[in-house]
Every structure is written in C-alpha cells, then in structure tokens.
Amino acid sequence: MTGLLRALIVAYLVATLTATSLAKLGQWRTVTVIAQRGRVIPVKAAPTVVIVTAIAELALATSLMAGFEPDLSALAIAALFVTFAAYRLVLAAKTKSLMCGCAGSARSDPAHPPIVIATTLACLVQAGMAATLVVWSATGPFGWLALAAWIAPFLIAARGWMKTIARRRGIQEPAH
C-alpha cells in the first residue's frame, strides 16, 4: 500500500509541476505581467524569475519522475512549494489580492482571510506531500505512474499548440 500511495504522490507532483511549467513557458509574457503587477518581484527581474521558475519546475518534475536523487528532488520540490506559499502571503499583504499565473493565464482573487489561509494550506500540503517522499524512498512497482504523469501535460500542451497553429492558419477542426 505504501508503494502505491507514494507512486500516486509522485504522479500528482510530477503532473502538477510539469503542467504549470509548460503553462508558464507557453505564456511567459502573460505570467510576467501578472508577476510585475504583484510588486513582490522587481519589475525588471520578473521575466527571468518566471522563466527560471518554470525551468526549475520542469527539471524537478523530470528528476522526480526519473528517480534521480529522489530525496534531494523531493526536498527541493517541498522548498519550492513553501517558497510559493510565502510569496502568496507577501502578495496578499501588499496588494490585498492573490494574483496567479501558474496556469498560464491571469487569475486574481481578493485576499480575504479564508482565501489566503486556503491558498497557503494548499501550498503547504503540496510541500508536505513532497517531504513524505523522503520517508517513503522505495519506488516500488508503480514507477510507470510517474512517467505517465510527466508525459500527459506534454500531450495536452501539444494538442493546445496544434489548435493554436490551426486557428492561426484558418484551418477548421473536424467535427466529431
């Protein structure tokens, strides 16, 4: 049972990190503008921070999926989520809103205490999930779940890119 639970946690973290990374990389200009509006990151540094964060997310997801230095990868992922929780708290205090571009599009919620608490707890739960992987370091027979979780966001992103290219060329999608 521990092996399956660990595999599910790995798959969740890999899919989450890969999907948000691809979304940030695909819409880095939009995400940069959102980060700049938050006034937490210096305006000139925002594009670099967005791209480096996206690359780090993809590298950590790939490392965790491949089983490369799993304890170090898990701790780095936990640190990333704790850092994101801290960023969100500073953002809420500065702007009275919770702007987010994690999915590649703008989202803003008012920084009411229940929303701030829920957002912070979500990040900390994700950090806790990553930290538990250090305790459950055995990979078990479910490694294919991590691979599937890593590939799925690429397939979804590719489908979206194909639709965008077709739309720009004026090609209609076939009716189903």
Helices and strands as residue ranges (DSSP letters): H 2-26, H 28-38, G 43-45, H 46-66, H 70-95, E 97-100, E 107-110, H 113-135, G 140-142, H 143-169
